[in-house]
Amino acid sequence: MDQAWAVTWERFFQDDVQTFADYLSSYEPGQELAHLPTAEEVMRQYPNPCGYSTGMEDGMILGGAMLSILADRYEVTNEEPLREKAKQVFRGLHRCATVHGVPGFLARNVCNEDRKSIYINSSRDQYTHGVHGLWKYYRSPLSDEATRSEIREVLAAVADRMIEFVTPENDFDFCRADGKRCPLGICRMWNVQAHEAARLPMIYATAWDVTQDEKYRQLWRHYVADAVKQSANPDKNTPAYAILQMQCSLELLHELETDPKLKTSIQSVMRHLASIAEERSAHVAVQLSRKTSEEMRMLGPDWRQAEHWINQNEYANPQWGKYREVWHLTREAGEAALVPLMVDAPTLNTEQKQRLQHLIQNFDYSHNSSCGIIYHQAAYWKSRLTDNL
């Protein structure tokens, strides 16, 4: 885990904008992120308005996940250097939330060349991890009052954007930074699938928790019971990243819920998710065992040279080919291991513990190019926090 930690900060973290990138295209020092879009490319929204496949796609997700890791790790170790790390990550998320001047819009990442350009299409995934991580940091002793004041401003702005844009007239879409509807459906916050239903009340609940503004409490209460009911039966084929995001939203709602019956219902859904994730974890472990060490060392591509592109609603998306599976499996192994550890008083059985230990002990973090190693650390520190390793 020390190796994974060092690699995460030395190779994936961008000091200029204080955010994390999605993948490495080189192991040569100083060249790891040479594939990232230039300011000119981002300004013309090339190759697509989400920054899909460029390495700038999931900075808000990864920053939110890291803030959660830092909160857990600090609770276990009380390491004072973590305070500065958390502040750096927060500064990156704050930049993503403010550099564009669009209140409540959480950009996926910020261009490291000019430190201001963004892709204009975010997603509910970015908002879920971003809000969850900021909330965890807000409640952690790692944050100070000045930082908590800034977090309140960001979370209130996010909730206010939902109030303004997430309406029947917009098909409950929080819209792109330019105010236009997202053509992909990834910004819709209501009338969505089971694993997405708790995201909107989660945002309102968080805004209420940090501001105590009554308008947010009323909106939280308006949506939450229906959202929990909708969440009861997620598709078992839901990807691990979506199961984790669902668990994050439910964890937050469970923590803040005051109605005992509803609190029990939320925990029941969370335990069901844990069982789905456990099956996924076992499946991913088998897939990883079939990969050679050479395959797992594969580097990500310069997306500009991709041989195959997919066009969806005029969003041209360069494809990664064989690398996609390596990147995905690395990430899914950590995500699936983390979900069962987020229920109340989790207890891993012997097989689960051995699987997590095997993943960590046998993974070559110094030669893996996927940001998924962040989730390995998340599962490790959550297991330490809950006395499961």
Residue pairs with C-beta under 8 A, 6 or more apart in sequence:
1 360
1 376
1 377
1 380
3 365
3 366
4 360
4 363
4 365
4 373
4 376
4 377
5 377
7 365
7 366
7 368
7 373
8 20
8 66
8 373
8 374
8 377
9 85
11 24
11 32
11 33
12 20
12 21
12 24
12 32
12 33
12 62
12 371
12 374
13 19
13 20
13 88
14 20
14 21
14 33
14 92
14 112
16 112
16 115
17 92
17 95
17 109
17 110
17 111
17 112
17 115
18 88
18 89
18 91
18 92
18 95
19 59
19 62
19 63
19 92
19 93
19 95
19 96
19 109
19 110
20 59
20 62
20 63
20 66
20 92
20 371
20 374
21 33
21 36
21 55
21 56
21 59
21 109
21 371
22 55
22 56
22 57
22 58
22 59
22 62
22 300
22 327
22 371
23 55
23 300
23 323
23 327
23 369
23 370
23 371
24 32
24 33
24 299
24 300
24 369
25 31
25 32
25 33
25 34
25 35
25 55
25 299
25 300
25 301
25 302
25 369
26 32
26 34
26 299
27 299
27 367
27 369
33 55
33 112
34 302
35 54
35 55
35 300
35 301
35 302
35 303
35 304
36 54
36 55
36 56
36 111
36 112
36 113
37 46
37 51
37 54
37 55
37 56
37 111
38 111
38 113
39 111
39 113
39 114
39 117
41 47
42 51
42 56
42 111
42 117
42 118
42 119
43 117
45 119
45 120
47 53
47 54
47 303
47 309
47 316
47 317
47 318
48 119
48 121
48 315
48 316
48 317
49 119
49 120
49 121
49 176
49 315
50 57
50 108
50 119
50 121
50 123
50 184
50 186
50 315
51 57
51 108
51 109
51 119
52 315
52 317
52 318
53 303
53 306
53 317
53 318
53 319
53 320
54 303
54 318
55 300
55 303
56 108
56 109
56 111
56 119
57 108
57 109
58 108
58 109
58 125
58 126
58 371
59 92
59 96
59 107
59 108
59 109
59 110
60 93
60 96
60 106
60 107
60 108
60 109
60 122
60 126
60 127
60 129
60 130
61 108
61 125
61 126
61 129
61 130
62 129
62 371
62 374
63 89
63 92
63 93
63 96
63 129
63 130
63 133
64 93
64 128
64 129
64 130
64 131
64 132
64 133
64 134
65 129
65 133
65 374
65 375
65 378
66 89
66 133
66 374
67 86
67 89
67 90
67 93
67 133
67 134
67 136
67 137
68 132
68 133
68 136
68 248
68 378
69 374
69 377
69 378
69 381
70 82
70 85
70 86
70 89
70 137
70 140
70 142
71 86
71 136
71 137
71 139
71 140
71 142
72 378
72 381
72 382
72 384
72 385
73 79
73 82
73 381
73 384
74 82
74 83
74 86
74 140
74 141
74 142
75 140
75 385
76 381
76 384
76 385
82 142
83 142
86 137
86 140
86 142
86 143
87 147
90 134
90 137
90 143
90 147
90 150
90 151
92 110
93 106
93 130
93 133
93 134
93 154
94 150
94 154
95 110
95 115
96 106
96 107
96 108
96 109
96 110
96 118
96 130
97 105
97 106
97 107
97 130
97 154
97 157
97 158
98 154
99 107
99 110
99 115
99 116
99 118
100 107
100 116
100 118
100 177
102 177
103 157
103 160
103 161
104 157
104 158
104 159
104 160
104 161
104 162
104 164
104 174
105 122
105 161
105 177
106 122
106 126
106 127
106 130
106 158
107 118
107 119
107 122
107 126
107 177
108 118
108 119
108 122
108 123
108 126
109 118
109 119
110 116
110 117
110 118
111 117
111 118
118 177
120 176
120 177
120 178
121 176
121 177
121 182
121 184
121 186
121 187
122 174
122 176
122 177
122 187
123 182
123 186
123 187
124 174
124 186
124 187
124 188
124 189
124 192
124 196
124 199
125 186
125 241
125 242
125 245
127 158
127 174
127 199
127 203
128 199
128 202
128 245
128 248
128 249
129 245
129 248
131 155
131 158
131 202
131 203
131 206
131 252
132 202
132 248
132 249
132 251
132 252
134 151
134 154
134 155
134 206
135 155
135 206
135 209
135 210
135 252
137 143
137 147
137 151
138 148
138 151
138 152
138 155
138 210
143 151
148 210
151 210
152 210
152 211
155 203
155 206
155 207
155 210
155 211
156 207
156 210
156 211
156 213
156 216
158 203
158 207
159 203
159 204
159 206
159 207
159 216
159 219
161 174
162 174
162 189
162 200
162 203
162 204
163 215
163 219
165 173
165 174
165 175
166 172
166 173
166 174
166 189
166 190
166 200
170 181
171 181
171 188
171 191
172 188
172 189
172 190
172 191
172 192
172 200
173 181
173 182
173 187
173 188
173 189
174 187
174 189
175 181
175 182
175 187
176 182
176 187
181 187
182 188
183 313
183 314
183 315
184 312
184 313
184 315
188 196
189 196
189 199
189 200
189 203
190 197
190 200
190 223
192 199
193 234
193 235
193 238
194 230
194 231
194 232
194 233
194 234
194 235
195 231
195 234
195 235
195 238
195 242
195 243
195 245
195 246
196 242
196 246
197 226
197 227
197 230
197 231
198 224
198 227
198 228
198 231
198 246
198 249
198 250
198 253
199 245
199 249
200 223
200 227
201 219
201 220
201 222
201 223
201 224
201 227
201 253
202 248
202 249
202 252
202 253
204 216
204 217
204 219
204 220
204 223
205 216
205 220
205 224
205 252
205 253
205 256
206 252
207 213
207 216
208 216
208 217
208 220
208 256
209 256
220 256
224 253
224 257
224 262
225 262
227 253
228 250
228 253
228 262
228 265
228 266
228 269
229 265
231 246
231 250
231 269
232 269
232 272
234 243
234 246
234 272
234 273
234 276
236 276
236 279
238 246
238 276
239 332
240 277
240 280
240 284
240 331
240 332
240 335
240 336
240 339
241 331
241 332
241 335
243 273
243 276
243 277
243 280
243 335
243 336
243 339
244 277
244 335
244 338
244 339
244 375
246 273
247 270
247 273
247 274
247 277
247 338
247 339
247 342
248 342
250 266
250 269
250 270
250 273
251 270
251 342
253 266
254 263
254 266
254 267
254 270
254 344
257 263
257 266
267 343
267 344
270 342
270 343
270 344
271 343
273 339
274 339
274 340
274 342
274 343
274 346
275 340
276 339
277 335
277 336
277 337
277 338
277 339
277 340
278 336
278 340
278 352
280 332
280 336
281 333
281 336
281 337
281 340
281 352
281 355
282 351
282 355
284 329
284 332
284 333
284 336
285 333
285 355
285 358
285 359
287 329
288 296
288 329
288 333
288 359
291 326
291 329
293 364
295 322
295 326
296 326
296 330
296 363
296 364
296 367
296 368
297 364
297 367
297 368
297 369
298 322
298 323
298 326
298 369
299 323
299 369
300 320
300 323
300 327
300 369
300 370
301 320
301 321
301 323
303 318
303 320
304 318
306 318
306 319
306 320
306 321
307 319
307 321
308 318
308 319
308 321
309 316
309 317
309 318
309 319
310 316
310 317
310 319
311 317
320 327
326 369
326 370
327 369
327 370
327 372
328 370
328 372
329 372
330 368
330 370
330 372
330 373
330 376
331 370
331 371
331 372
331 375
332 372
333 359
333 372
333 375
333 376
334 359
334 372
334 373
334 374
334 375
334 376
334 377
334 378
334 379
335 372
335 375
337 352
337 355
337 356
337 359
337 375
337 376
337 379
338 375
338 378
338 379
338 382
340 346
340 348
340 352
341 348
341 379
341 382
341 383
341 386
341 388
342 382
345 386
346 386
346 388
347 388
348 356
348 383
348 388
348 389
353 383
353 388
353 389
356 379
356 380
356 383
356 389
357 389
359 376
360 376
360 380
363 373
363 376
365 373
365 376
380 389
383 389
